[in-house]
């Protein structure tokens, strides 16, 4: 091991400790840590004296291979590294401002959701997909559900340590409670509702982690491909669809904001663009206004 790599490993270790002490979510910690590993390898593990030209070349090369979101994560990871580990002013390397883009996500209809569930062949994945849809959960929120989070007295579920380190309660549908009880009776894990599958059903009670995130995503991609959906559907699409379907059913947008755990009502309001009911109401109101005008051709040459 070279002196440069030894120094890098020391800095990297401190970097990881700072991320944990700052209370970042595991997903963010992994992204920022991966960024420093990738940048370290690119610059042969010497990160303490990089020029703007070097960083410009790095991020340009990275953008040729990865998405803007990956570039952004590497940028934020390096900013954290400069600020808390190297204790250098970040303004000297403020090179990239990713383009702002507002995209409307694809959603699935209730019929398509049912088809997706029935076409998922593994029981654990089928129940998981239904669970995150029926409560509008993020993928990580569903994976981390524990038995103690289920409140069958008040018919709600306690979502813990979610995005922004916030807790919230979400409504627990009766059907979801029944499905989760039946599913738990299959594996009977003492803690997780969706325990890891790595030991199989016979050894499930010995695992101490939830289902693998990557395995769930692969299962979703597989069933979407088999169904030949002409949409970009992921696990998160179920959350988008849940929100859209609730708005179409008349659920108040403020209540939906609380259920989804959005800090800003503007984030929740984007779902109004996805609802057919909103579109139909707008079309009807526009027509009612325009019908009040009398445009004729009399006296016009």
Residue frames as qw, qx, qy, qz and C-alpha x, y, z in Angstrom:
[[0.000, 0.887, 0.461, 0.000, 0.00, 0.00, 0.00],
 [0.420, 0.446, -0.016, 0.790, 1.38, 3.42, -0.98],
 [0.182, -0.226, -0.430, 0.855, 1.62, 6.44, 1.30],
 [0.283, -0.053, -0.234, -0.929, -1.07, 8.18, -0.80],
 [0.586, -0.281, -0.656, -0.385, -3.52, 5.31, -0.41],
 [0.452, -0.290, -0.685, 0.492, -2.84, 5.10, 3.33],
 [0.006, 0.141, 0.202, -0.969, -3.62, 8.80, 3.70],
 [0.439, -0.127, -0.447, -0.769, -6.73, 8.39, 1.58],
 [0.557, -0.301, -0.773, -0.036, -7.96, 5.46, 3.69],
 [0.266, -0.271, -0.549, 0.744, -7.50, 7.55, 6.82],
 [0.202, 0.096, -0.045, -0.974, -9.44, 10.46, 5.35],
 [0.497, -0.161, -0.653, -0.548, -12.11, 8.10, 4.01],
 [0.442, -0.316, -0.792, 0.280, -12.58, 6.53, 7.45],
 [0.069, -0.288, -0.366, 0.882, -13.05, 9.97, 9.02],
 [0.306, -0.001, -0.393, -0.867, -15.43, 10.88, 6.19],
 [0.506, -0.278, -0.773, -0.264, -17.67, 7.89, 6.96],
 [0.340, -0.357, -0.669, 0.556, -17.67, 8.65, 10.68],
 [0.064, 0.190, 0.092, -0.975, -18.69, 12.26, 10.08],
 [0.406, -0.133, -0.573, -0.700, -21.54, 11.14, 7.83],
 [0.495, -0.367, -0.786, 0.048, -22.88, 8.88, 10.55],
 [0.276, -0.352, -0.495, 0.745, -22.50, 11.50, 13.28],
 [0.151, 0.079, -0.137, -0.976, -24.32, 14.09, 11.17],
 [0.485, 0.272, 0.660, -0.506, -27.35, 11.77, 11.12],
 [0.406, 0.349, -0.500, -0.681, -27.55, 11.19, 7.37],
 [0.907, 0.099, 0.177, -0.370, -29.79, 8.41, 6.08],
 [0.717, -0.227, 0.610, 0.251, -27.99, 5.12, 5.17],
 [0.669, 0.594, 0.384, 0.228, -28.76, 5.70, 1.49],
 [0.161, 0.974, -0.115, 0.112, -27.08, 9.14, 1.58],
 [0.519, -0.678, 0.507, 0.122, -24.11, 7.81, 3.54],
 [0.774, 0.076, 0.563, 0.278, -23.55, 5.11, 0.92],
 [0.521, 0.792, 0.235, 0.216, -23.90, 7.60, -1.95],
 [0.042, -0.963, 0.258, -0.068, -21.43, 10.10, -0.45],
 [0.636, -0.492, 0.573, 0.157, -19.00, 7.33, 0.49],
 [0.770, 0.338, 0.475, 0.259, -19.20, 5.83, -2.99],
 [0.329, 0.937, 0.026, 0.116, -18.51, 9.28, -4.42],
 [0.251, -0.849, 0.462, 0.040, -15.26, 9.63, -2.46],
 [0.749, -0.158, 0.612, 0.200, -14.16, 6.11, -3.37],
 [0.673, 0.602, 0.368, 0.221, -14.80, 6.84, -7.04],
 [0.160, 0.971, -0.132, 0.115, -13.08, 10.24, -6.95],
 [0.524, -0.678, 0.504, 0.106, -10.16, 8.79, -4.98],
 [0.787, 0.079, 0.547, 0.275, -9.57, 6.08, -7.56],
 [0.517, 0.808, 0.207, 0.192, -9.77, 8.62, -10.39],
 [0.091, 0.928, -0.272, 0.237, -7.11, 10.86, -8.83],
 [0.704, 0.229, -0.581, 0.337, -4.92, 8.01, -7.55],
 [0.631, -0.563, -0.488, 0.215, -6.02, 8.65, -3.96],
 [0.359, -0.156, -0.165, 0.905, -4.69, 12.20, -3.70],
 [0.023, -0.750, -0.597, -0.283, -7.64, 14.52, -3.02],
 [0.384, -0.721, -0.297, 0.494, -6.19, 17.23, -0.81],
 [0.148, -0.581, 0.222, 0.769, -4.82, 19.51, -3.55],
 [0.461, 0.438, 0.699, 0.326, -7.07, 19.23, -6.60],
 [0.039, -0.197, 0.179, 0.963, -7.29, 22.10, -9.06],
 [0.549, 0.446, 0.269, -0.654, -10.46, 23.40, -10.65],
 [0.489, 0.472, -0.570, -0.462, -9.28, 22.05, -14.01],
 [0.094, 0.143, -0.982, 0.074, -8.83, 18.56, -12.54],
 [0.318, 0.299, 0.734, -0.521, -12.30, 18.61, -11.02],
 [0.527, 0.512, -0.080, -0.674, -13.81, 19.97, -14.21],
 [0.379, 0.354, -0.798, -0.307, -12.27, 17.07, -16.15],
 [0.072, 0.018, 0.957, -0.279, -13.51, 14.56, -13.57],
 [0.421, 0.412, 0.547, -0.595, -17.12, 15.71, -13.60],
 [0.504, 0.515, -0.337, -0.605, -17.14, 16.02, -17.38],
 [0.262, 0.243, -0.923, -0.140, -15.90, 12.43, -17.72],
 [0.187, 0.158, 0.865, -0.438, -18.43, 11.29, -15.13],
 [0.504, 0.453, 0.211, -0.704, -21.30, 12.91, -17.01],
 [0.441, 0.398, -0.648, -0.476, -20.32, 10.96, -20.13],
 [0.285, 0.068, -0.955, 0.032, -20.86, 7.70, -18.23],
 [0.122, -0.394, -0.822, 0.392, -23.52, 8.40, -15.62],
 [0.038, -0.784, -0.543, -0.299, -26.67, 10.44, -15.11],
 [0.008, 0.667, -0.126, 0.734, -26.94, 13.98, -13.80],
 [0.722, -0.625, -0.031, -0.295, -28.23, 12.59, -10.50],
 [0.910, -0.150, -0.104, 0.371, -25.02, 10.56, -10.08],
 [0.439, 0.459, -0.101, 0.766, -22.93, 13.63, -10.90],
 [0.334, -0.722, 0.005, -0.606, -24.89, 15.61, -8.35],
 [0.864, -0.498, -0.070, -0.026, -24.31, 13.00, -5.63],
 [0.795, 0.071, -0.102, 0.594, -20.57, 12.95, -6.33],
 [0.153, 0.619, -0.037, 0.769, -20.55, 16.73, -6.20],
 [0.562, -0.697, 0.003, -0.445, -22.35, 16.81, -2.85],
 [0.931, -0.284, -0.106, 0.202, -20.14, 14.03, -1.50],
 [0.633, 0.270, -0.110, 0.717, -17.00, 15.93, -2.45],
 [0.130, -0.708, 0.020, -0.694, -18.40, 19.13, -0.97],
 [0.785, -0.595, -0.044, -0.165, -18.95, 17.30, 2.33],
 [0.888, -0.042, -0.086, 0.450, -15.41, 15.89, 2.14],
 [0.372, 0.504, -0.078, 0.775, -13.89, 19.33, 1.53],
 [0.338, -0.716, -0.015, -0.610, -15.94, 21.00, 4.27],
 [0.770, -0.574, 0.109, -0.257, -15.65, 18.50, 7.11],
 [0.945, -0.116, 0.072, 0.298, -12.55, 16.43, 6.36],
 [0.617, 0.297, 0.040, 0.727, -10.13, 18.70, 4.50],
 [0.220, -0.782, -0.327, 0.483, -11.68, 21.82, 6.06],
 [0.281, -0.056, 0.372, 0.883, -11.24, 23.80, 2.86],
 [0.355, 0.446, 0.147, -0.809, -13.49, 26.44, 1.38],
 [0.574, 0.331, 0.743, 0.093, -15.90, 24.81, -1.04],
 [0.360, 0.838, 0.121, -0.391, -16.42, 27.91, -3.14],
 [0.071, -0.634, 0.623, 0.454, -13.17, 27.17, -4.97],
 [0.083, -0.065, 0.944, 0.313, -14.62, 24.02, -6.54],
 [0.464, 0.479, 0.531, -0.523, -18.24, 25.04, -7.10],
 [0.103, -0.261, 0.680, 0.677, -18.16, 23.83, -10.68],
 [0.128, -0.216, -0.859, -0.446, -21.44, 22.16, -11.55],
 [0.426, 0.162, 0.388, -0.801, -25.03, 23.22, -11.34],
 [0.225, 0.195, 0.930, 0.214, -27.13, 20.30, -12.61],
 [0.228, -0.182, -0.398, -0.870, -29.95, 21.38, -14.91],
 [0.383, 0.142, 0.627, -0.663, -33.33, 21.74, -13.27],
 [0.325, -0.047, -0.741, -0.587, -35.94, 19.53, -14.87],
 [0.524, 0.034, 0.525, -0.670, -39.54, 18.97, -13.84],
 [0.309, 0.070, -0.851, -0.418, -40.85, 15.66, -15.09],
 [0.739, -0.152, 0.143, -0.640, -44.27, 14.12, -14.59],
 [0.231, -0.278, 0.932, -0.032, -43.85, 10.51, -13.43],
 [0.513, -0.053, -0.709, -0.480, -45.62, 7.60, -15.06],
 [0.485, -0.150, 0.621, -0.598, -48.38, 6.06, -13.01],
 [0.142, -0.090, -0.953, -0.252, -50.42, 2.88, -13.27],
 [0.572, -0.303, -0.210, -0.733, -54.19, 2.58, -13.23],
 [0.630, -0.304, 0.554, -0.451, -55.94, 0.50, -10.58],
 [0.953, 0.243, 0.043, -0.178, -56.45, -2.24, -13.17],
 [0.611, 0.596, -0.463, 0.239, -52.74, -2.19, -14.04],
 [0.228, -0.563, 0.641, -0.469, -51.83, -2.28, -10.35],
 [0.852, -0.096, 0.375, -0.353, -53.98, -5.39, -9.89],
 [0.883, 0.441, -0.159, 0.009, -52.36, -6.99, -12.93],
 [0.270, 0.680, -0.585, 0.350, -48.91, -6.18, -11.56],
 [0.514, -0.421, 0.606, -0.437, -49.72, -7.83, -8.22],
 [0.920, 0.088, 0.283, -0.258, -51.24, -10.95, -9.75],
 [0.786, 0.564, -0.237, 0.091, -48.31, -11.32, -12.18],
 [0.022, -0.699, 0.640, -0.318, -45.67, -11.22, -9.40],
 [0.814, -0.001, -0.567, -0.128, -44.84, -14.87, -8.78],
 [0.437, 0.056, -0.685, 0.581, -42.89, -14.64, -5.50],
 [0.387, -0.722, -0.573, -0.027, -45.22, -14.26, -2.52],
 [0.460, -0.534, -0.211, 0.677, -42.91, -11.95, -0.56],
 [0.176, -0.046, 0.297, 0.937, -42.59, -9.56, -3.48],
 [0.181, -0.523, -0.652, -0.517, -46.31, -9.67, -4.26],
 [0.433, -0.732, -0.489, 0.192, -47.22, -8.79, -0.66],
 [0.420, -0.393, -0.030, 0.817, -44.51, -6.15, -0.53],
 [0.092, 0.201, 0.442, 0.870, -45.70, -4.41, -3.70],
 [0.309, -0.659, -0.604, -0.324, -49.26, -4.40, -2.42],
 [0.507, -0.623, -0.388, 0.452, -48.16, -3.06, 0.97],
 [0.313, -0.274, 0.068, 0.907, -46.20, -0.08, -0.32],
 [0.070, -0.344, -0.533, -0.770, -48.98, 0.77, -2.77],
 [0.393, -0.639, -0.640, -0.164, -51.78, 0.48, -0.22],
 [0.453, -0.760, -0.259, 0.388, -50.07, 2.92, 2.16],
 [0.336, 0.924, -0.020, 0.184, -48.13, 5.10, -0.29],
 [0.671, -0.651, 0.233, 0.269, -44.75, 4.12, 1.11],
 [0.274, 0.778, -0.550, -0.131, -41.27, 4.73, -0.21],
 [0.823, 0.206, -0.529, 0.017, -39.26, 1.58, -0.94],
 [0.308, 0.300, -0.689, 0.583, -37.03, 1.98, 2.15],
 [0.467, -0.248, 0.351, -0.773, -40.06, 2.63, 4.37],
 [0.902, -0.001, -0.176, -0.395, -41.66, -0.63, 3.30],
 [0.711, 0.273, -0.606, 0.231, -38.47, -2.65, 3.73],
 [0.179, 0.276, -0.635, 0.699, -37.94, -1.37, 7.26],
 [0.649, -0.399, -0.110, -0.639, -41.46, -2.09, 8.52],
 [0.152, 0.170, -0.899, 0.373, -41.47, -3.97, 11.81],
 [0.338, -0.453, -0.822, -0.072, -44.19, -5.82, 13.66],
 [0.262, -0.514, -0.498, 0.647, -44.28, -3.15, 16.36],
 [0.003, -0.115, 0.206, 0.972, -45.06, -0.48, 13.78],
 [0.301, -0.340, -0.715, -0.532, -48.52, -1.94, 13.12],
 [0.192, 0.059, 0.549, -0.812, -51.24, -0.38, 15.26],
 [0.172, -0.302, -0.851, -0.394, -54.38, -2.45, 14.70],
 [0.091, -0.577, -0.644, 0.494, -56.29, -0.56, 17.40],
 [0.133, 0.725, 0.072, -0.672, -56.17, 2.78, 15.60],
 [0.749, 0.492, 0.411, 0.166, -55.62, 1.19, 12.16],
 [0.230, 0.944, -0.236, -0.014, -52.45, 3.05, 11.39],
 [0.902, 0.059, -0.080, 0.419, -48.77, 2.30, 10.78],
 [0.326, -0.886, 0.156, 0.290, -45.88, 4.15, 12.37],
 [0.753, 0.548, -0.043, 0.363, -43.33, 5.05, 9.69],
 [0.587, -0.745, 0.059, 0.310, -40.05, 5.68, 11.48],
 [0.422, -0.567, 0.408, 0.578, -36.92, 7.64, 10.61],
 [0.649, 0.587, 0.448, 0.182, -38.06, 8.37, 7.08],
 [0.489, 0.499, 0.147, 0.700, -36.82, 10.99, 4.62],
 [0.056, -0.704, 0.104, -0.701, -35.60, 14.03, 6.52],
 [0.255, 0.054, -0.805, 0.533, -35.34, 11.92, 9.71],
 [0.464, -0.136, 0.146, -0.863, -39.07, 12.33, 10.28],
 [0.120, 0.190, 0.963, -0.150, -41.70, 9.95, 11.66],
 [0.458, 0.012, -0.135, -0.878, -45.33, 9.88, 10.59],
 [0.493, 0.170, 0.804, -0.285, -48.49, 7.79, 10.81],
 [0.308, 0.128, -0.594, -0.732, -50.22, 6.44, 7.70],
 [0.774, -0.016, 0.184, -0.605, -53.69, 4.88, 7.49],
 [0.158, -0.209, 0.962, 0.076, -53.72, 1.08, 7.60],
 [0.649, 0.044, -0.353, -0.672, -56.38, -0.38, 5.28],
 [0.799, -0.208, 0.436, -0.358, -58.21, -3.41, 6.63],
 [0.925, 0.370, -0.081, -0.030, -57.20, -5.46, 3.60],
 [0.391, 0.672, -0.535, 0.330, -53.54, -4.60, 4.16],
 [0.439, -0.493, 0.604, -0.447, -53.76, -5.66, 7.81],
 [0.931, 0.036, 0.266, -0.246, -55.28, -8.98, 6.79],
 [0.797, 0.541, -0.243, 0.116, -52.66, -9.58, 4.09],
 [0.134, 0.683, -0.597, 0.399, -49.77, -8.71, 6.43],
 [0.656, -0.360, 0.531, -0.397, -51.11, -11.03, 9.13],
 [0.962, 0.212, 0.131, -0.110, -51.42, -13.90, 6.68],
 [0.618, 0.651, -0.367, 0.243, -47.95, -13.21, 5.29],
 [0.166, -0.651, 0.612, -0.418, -46.39, -13.02, 8.75],
 [0.853, -0.195, 0.381, -0.298, -47.93, -16.38, 9.64],
 [0.891, 0.424, -0.152, 0.065, -45.84, -17.84, 6.80],
 [0.566, 0.501, -0.439, 0.487, -42.43, -16.63, 8.04],
 [0.666, -0.701, -0.254, 0.007, -43.07, -15.60, 11.70],
 [0.527, 0.340, -0.292, 0.722, -39.97, -13.45, 11.94],
 [0.417, -0.585, -0.534, 0.446, -39.77, -11.89, 15.44],
 [0.199, -0.536, -0.050, 0.819, -38.99, -8.40, 14.12],
 [0.079, 0.280, -0.435, -0.852, -39.32, -7.68, 10.40],
 [0.694, 0.413, 0.347, -0.477, -42.50, -7.85, 8.35],
 [0.789, 0.599, -0.127, -0.051, -40.34, -8.39, 5.26],
 [0.619, -0.604, 0.453, 0.218, -37.26, -10.29, 6.43],
 [0.137, 0.608, -0.675, -0.395, -34.33, -11.10, 4.16],
 [0.928, 0.208, -0.022, -0.307, -34.85, -14.05, 1.82],
 [0.308, 0.668, -0.677, -0.006, -31.19, -15.14, 1.83],
 [0.191, -0.266, 0.911, -0.252, -31.69, -18.12, 4.19],
 [0.365, -0.186, -0.811, -0.418, -34.94, -19.29, 2.68],
 [0.605, -0.519, -0.197, -0.570, -38.14, -19.95, 4.58],
 [0.851, -0.282, -0.417, 0.153, -36.57, -22.55, 6.87],
 [0.606, -0.151, -0.277, 0.730, -33.90, -20.15, 8.13],
 [0.049, 0.735, 0.244, 0.630, -35.83, -16.90, 7.99],
 [0.545, -0.818, -0.167, -0.074, -35.92, -16.42, 11.77],
 [0.761, -0.323, 0.037, 0.561, -32.10, -16.35, 11.84],
 [0.416, 0.482, 0.187, 0.748, -31.74, -13.30, 9.60],
 [0.283, -0.631, -0.368, 0.622, -31.35, -9.86, 11.10],
 [0.020, -0.278, 0.276, 0.920, -31.93, -7.69, 8.04],
 [0.614, 0.494, 0.324, -0.524, -34.94, -6.90, 5.84],
 [0.787, 0.450, 0.385, 0.170, -35.34, -7.97, 2.22],
 [0.490, -0.197, 0.317, 0.787, -32.64, -6.81, -0.16],
 [0.253, 0.698, 0.089, -0.664, -33.46, -3.53, -1.88],
 [0.136, 0.439, -0.668, -0.585, -31.84, -4.62, -5.13],
 [0.107, 0.135, 0.980, 0.097, -33.78, -7.87, -5.19],
 [0.263, 0.635, 0.579, -0.439, -37.07, -6.01, -4.85],
 [0.232, 0.691, -0.197, -0.656, -36.16, -3.62, -7.66],
 [0.041, 0.250, -0.866, -0.431, -35.15, -6.48, -9.94],
 [0.196, 0.353, 0.907, -0.119, -38.43, -8.25, -9.20],
 [0.292, 0.721, 0.296, -0.555, -40.38, -5.12, -10.13],
 [0.172, 0.587, -0.506, -0.608, -38.39, -4.62, -13.34],
 [0.105, -0.054, 0.967, 0.227, -38.97, -8.25, -14.28],
 [0.259, 0.525, 0.784, -0.207, -42.74, -8.18, -13.90],
 [0.248, 0.751, 0.038, -0.611, -43.01, -4.81, -15.69],
 [0.087, 0.448, -0.714, -0.532, -41.01, -6.22, -18.59],
 [0.149, 0.147, 0.973, 0.094, -43.11, -9.38, -18.73],
 [0.260, 0.670, 0.598, -0.355, -46.32, -7.34, -18.78],
 [0.407, 0.316, 0.430, 0.741, -44.85, -5.16, -21.54],
 [0.067, -0.866, -0.358, 0.342, -46.02, -1.94, -19.91],
 [0.491, 0.579, 0.167, 0.629, -45.29, 1.02, -22.16],
 [0.271, -0.919, 0.029, -0.285, -44.43, 3.12, -19.13],
 [0.398, 0.426, -0.627, 0.516, -41.39, 3.63, -16.93],
 [0.731, -0.562, -0.133, -0.364, -42.63, 1.85, -13.81],
 [0.369, 0.323, -0.725, 0.484, -40.60, 1.29, -10.64],
 [0.377, -0.414, -0.752, 0.347, -41.42, 0.60, -7.00],
 [0.069, -0.300, -0.250, 0.918, -41.71, 4.35, -6.45],
 [0.252, -0.140, -0.522, -0.803, -44.34, 4.48, -9.18],
 [0.391, -0.464, -0.795, -0.017, -46.68, 2.67, -6.78],
 [0.236, -0.481, -0.414, 0.736, -46.38, 5.61, -4.38],
 [0.090, 0.143, -0.271, -0.948, -47.11, 8.06, -7.19],
 [0.336, -0.258, -0.749, -0.510, -50.09, 5.98, -8.25],
 [0.326, -0.485, -0.731, 0.353, -51.43, 5.74, -4.69],
 [0.085, -0.400, -0.194, 0.892, -51.33, 9.54, -4.35],
 [0.207, 0.044, -0.483, -0.850, -53.03, 10.04, -7.70],
 [0.364, -0.341, -0.829, -0.252, -55.75, 7.49, -6.99],
 [0.249, -0.495, -0.623, 0.552, -56.48, 9.08, -3.58],
 [0.050, 0.305, -0.031, -0.951, -56.84, 12.53, -5.11],
 [0.302, -0.086, -0.667, -0.676, -59.17, 11.12, -7.76],
 [0.383, -0.422, -0.821, 0.027, -61.26, 9.60, -4.97],
 [0.242, -0.824, -0.237, -0.454, -61.67, 12.99, -3.31],
 [0.700, -0.445, -0.283, 0.481, -59.07, 12.82, -0.51],
 [0.048, -0.997, -0.012, 0.058, -58.14, 16.34, 0.62],
 [0.653, 0.593, -0.283, 0.377, -54.71, 17.44, -0.61],
 [0.193, -0.717, 0.475, -0.473, -53.66, 18.61, 2.89],
 [0.861, -0.286, 0.354, -0.229, -54.51, 15.19, 4.31],
 [0.920, 0.355, -0.037, 0.165, -52.61, 13.53, 1.47],
 [0.267, 0.770, -0.417, 0.402, -49.59, 15.71, 2.26],
 [0.511, -0.570, 0.526, -0.371, -49.55, 14.35, 5.82],
 [0.966, 0.012, 0.236, -0.106, -49.96, 10.76, 4.67],
 [0.803, 0.517, -0.111, 0.274, -47.10, 11.01, 2.18],
 [0.683, -0.525, -0.033, 0.507, -44.85, 12.88, 4.60],
 [0.464, 0.573, 0.168, 0.654, -44.22, 15.84, 2.29],
 [0.331, -0.360, -0.286, 0.824, -42.74, 18.93, 3.92],
 [0.136, 0.272, -0.139, -0.942, -44.19, 21.24, 1.28],
 [0.597, 0.472, 0.518, -0.391, -47.72, 21.21, -0.11],
 [0.408, 0.689, -0.365, -0.475, -46.16, 22.07, -3.48],
 [0.033, -0.313, 0.938, 0.145, -44.64, 18.59, -3.61],
 [0.370, 0.297, 0.846, -0.244, -48.07, 17.03, -3.09],
 [0.438, 0.651, 0.147, -0.602, -49.71, 19.41, -5.54],
 [0.117, 0.440, -0.717, -0.528, -47.77, 17.89, -8.43],
 [0.221, 0.148, 0.964, 0.022, -50.11, 14.91, -8.28],
 [0.425, 0.612, 0.381, -0.548, -52.99, 17.10, -9.40],
 [0.294, 0.581, -0.499, -0.571, -51.32, 17.08, -12.82],
 [0.036, 0.185, -0.967, -0.170, -51.70, 13.31, -12.96],
 [0.339, 0.289, 0.800, -0.401, -55.36, 12.87, -12.14],
 [0.052, 0.333, 0.733, 0.590, -57.95, 12.32, -14.83],
 [0.152, -0.760, -0.612, 0.156, -60.57, 13.79, -12.50],
 [0.219, -0.657, -0.011, 0.722, -58.66, 17.08, -12.26],
 [0.146, -0.104, 0.599, 0.781, -58.24, 17.15, -16.02],
 [0.033, -0.520, -0.791, -0.319, -61.94, 16.44, -16.61],
 [0.184, -0.786, -0.452, 0.380, -63.01, 19.10, -14.08],
 [0.205, -0.495, 0.212, 0.817, -60.73, 21.66, -15.68],
 [0.086, 0.137, 0.727, 0.668, -62.10, 20.82, -19.13],
 [0.101, -0.674, -0.729, -0.069, -65.67, 21.19, -17.87],
 [0.215, -0.764, -0.252, 0.554, -65.00, 24.51, -16.14],
 [0.202, -0.291, 0.416, 0.838, -63.17, 25.92, -19.16],
 [0.019, 0.350, 0.772, 0.531, -66.11, 25.00, -21.38],
 [0.152, -0.756, -0.610, 0.186, -68.62, 26.57, -18.98],
 [0.200, -0.642, 0.009, 0.740, -66.70, 29.85, -19.10],
 [0.115, -0.174, 0.583, 0.785, -66.28, 29.86, -22.86],
 [0.041, 0.494, 0.832, 0.250, -69.92, 28.92, -23.44],
 [0.075, -0.757, -0.423, 0.492, -70.87, 32.28, -21.95],
 [0.055, -0.488, 0.315, 0.812, -69.43, 34.11, -24.93],
 [0.645, 0.599, 0.456, -0.129, -71.39, 34.63, -28.12],
 [0.183, -0.487, 0.520, 0.677, -69.06, 34.77, -31.06],
 [0.645, 0.550, 0.528, -0.048, -70.90, 35.07, -34.38],
 [0.492, 0.054, 0.445, 0.746, -70.06, 36.19, -37.85],
 [0.169, 0.853, 0.489, 0.059, -72.67, 38.93, -38.14],
 [0.042, 0.996, -0.021, -0.075, -71.35, 42.18, -39.58],
 [0.530, -0.559, 0.501, 0.395, -67.89, 40.72, -40.18],
 [0.627, 0.696, -0.229, -0.264, -66.32, 41.09, -43.59]]
